[in-house]
Amino acid sequence: MTDRPTDRPDRLFEYLLRFGDDRLVLGHRTSEWCGHGPILEEDIALANIALDLLGHATMFLRLAGQVEGQGRDEDALAYWRDERGFRNLQMLELPRGDFGFTVVRMFLFSAYSHFLLDRLSTSSNSDLAAVAAKAAKETRYHVRHAAEWVARLGDGTAESHDRAQAALDTLWPWTGEFFQADDVDRELSAAGIGADLDAVRAQWDALVREHLARATLKVPEVPMRMTGGRKGRHSEHLGHMLAEMQIVARSHPGAKW
Amino acid sequence: MSADGQDNWPLWEVFTQPPGGGPHEHAGSVHAPDAELALQNARDVYTRRGEAVSIWVVPTGSITASAPADAEPFFDPGNDKPYRHPQFYKTPRGVKVF
């Protein structure tokens, strides 16, 4: 009885942090393009996507704070945790790179996110289901926007193809972490709360390979990296990013507009 | 994308239909390399705050426009011909919608 996941709010808290942190970190990385986009329209598109991701992070982190029950809201979780407390996928904290790197990462992650959120939207936890359903709608657009760019860069000029392929070669080994299930995933999935990552992987694999083929990009034959984002282990990049992201909130605690 | 950036991308005119079923209206223009991205750019630039339920994009070059010199022959209103305006005619008795 005491081991049922529904009686273990700490498990659900941990689970929700993952999804909140993924979107917070990628949202911040994407926001770094603001004012630097390759063209005005794409600058706006990237800023919109960054804002969408920030909105999704807000919902997941707010819910995480409620589940935890220690009085932490989404701002406390976003701005007052250190690197080791973050549960995001390591791929998302890598520096934004060039535009090709940005859209290839956006594509790989958004496709995963879309199938994951789709499954979470039927979670037996109605709060989680509602948050996931809301985020899934905008995520479908992120997939579409990123996929169109991947196709145009991959099947574009020699330079755009090479840059997109280089981005894919760098990013591909990090995608293994999307589907590395641990006890939290297994317990919550078995309880009907969480998503079955093997099923997500099958859908992701089909969609991603189809689009990459259309973009004339080659899926690299390389082993997946060892990663540990879900356990709070991160690359050297996250700390620097957080320093910038958190400095204002920490310099002026409790400040209001 | 080339170094000279947006000069290379064609311009598209954007028409959006407001919620409630009104006609599509001109919202502005966007640069885009092709129709699909023009549609996406139009969505991102003009419809993020619930302004629209439908978007049309049209290559700007496909629009034939009147020239300023056409103004008089095209638009001189003929104010001396009041019968061109519906208000000239009396509404039949029994019609209340006006």
Boltz contact constraints between the chains, C-beta under 6 A:
constraints:
  - contact:
      token1: [A, 38]
      token2: [B, 1]
      max_distance: 6.0
  - contact:
      token1: [A, 39]
      token2: [B, 5]
      max_distance: 6.0
  - contact:
      token1: [A, 39]
      token2: [B, 6]
      max_distance: 6.0
  - contact:
      token1: [A, 41]
      token2: [B, 30]
      max_distance: 6.0
  - contact:
      token1: [A, 41]
      token2: [B, 31]
      max_distance: 6.0
  - contact:
      token1: [A, 41]
      token2: [B, 41]
      max_distance: 6.0
  - contact:
      token1: [A, 44]
      token2: [B, 44]
      max_distance: 6.0
  - contact:
      token1: [A, 44]
      token2: [B, 45]
      max_distance: 6.0
  - contact:
      token1: [A, 45]
      token2: [B, 44]
      max_distance: 6.0
  - contact:
      token1: [A, 48]
      token2: [B, 44]
      max_distance: 6.0
  - contact:
      token1: [A, 145]
      token2: [B, 40]
      max_distance: 6.0
  - contact:
      token1: [A, 148]
      token2: [B, 36]
      max_distance: 6.0
